[in-house]
């Protein structure tokens, strides 16, 4: 039987699909990255809110970003929240299901190459108990903390190490949730602040232009006043000149008589 024939037989066989035992870490990674993008945008808008730029184009850009990008990012983050922090993982009192916590911690321990606690049963029991008692625990915090341990630990983590990781990621997820829930509202606040700054900038520019016009008008008044003064001075000097010319004419007219009278 040729190689091509074998390939054809295998391809045509209807075998049941085998479910992969390897977890796909990429969807959660992509979800975290999207949440961090929203958090970064939220912080950038905080800077714009503290120092609003009166340039009208800035307000337009933020409004476009809000409607074109931010709303889509927020929707994707909320879809991720619904998927990775779904209610099925919680009891009615709001606590994470103990079996879910135990399974996730067990998967974490199995990923550590030199995991060999001195008392495995006691360690596992107290590990779950301490995680369950952690204030602010949710599925996202647990997943992020476990992934950090899996990616950094070479030996079984002590309970304080895991609690420190939980604390770190609880803070991060609190910040991300605030950003997800507040990004659109902050956009609106920034746009309003920018428009207000733009209005004030325009009012200042109008006042500046009015001041320029007032100064120019005063300059024209001063020039015309000076012109009038110079014209008056010119007329005065002309009158003096006319008087001198008249005196000279009279003197010239008297000169022959004076010369005639002066003869012996």
URURFEN-V369610 format. One record per pair of residues at least 12 apart in sequence whose C-alpha atoms are under 8 Angstrom apart, sorted by the first residue. I is the first residue (numbers start at 0). GAP is how many residues later the second one is. Records with the same first field share a line. If there is no record, write none. Layout:
I->GAP + GAP
This chain:
27->52 + 56
30->45 + 46 + 49
33->39 + 42 + 43
34->42 + 141 + 145
35->140
37->32 + 35 + 36 + 138 + 141 + 142 + 145
38->136 + 137 + 140 + 141
40->142
41->137 + 140 + 141 + 144
44->141 + 142 + 145
45->140
47->142
48->140 + 141 + 144
51->138 + 141 + 142 + 145
52->141 + 144 + 145
53->140 + 141 + 142 + 143 + 144 + 145 + 147
54->139 + 143
55->138 + 139 + 142
57->136
58->131 + 132 + 135 + 136
61->125 + 129
62->124 + 125 + 128
65->118 + 121
69->113 + 114
70->113
73->106 + 107 + 109
76->103
77->102
83->55 + 56
84->53 + 54 + 55
88->50
94->37 + 42 + 43
95->36 + 41 + 42 + 43
97->30 + 34
100->27 + 30 + 31 + 41
101->26
103->39 + 42
104->23 + 41
107->38 + 39 + 41 + 42
108->41 + 47
110->39
111->38 + 41 + 42 + 43 + 44
112->41 + 42
113->40 + 41 + 42
114->39 + 40 + 41
115->39 + 40
116->39
126->32
129->29 + 33
130->32
133->29 + 32
135->34
136->29 + 33
139->33
140->25 + 28 + 29 + 32
141->24
143->22 + 25
144->17 + 20 + 21 + 24
145->16
147->17
148->13 + 16
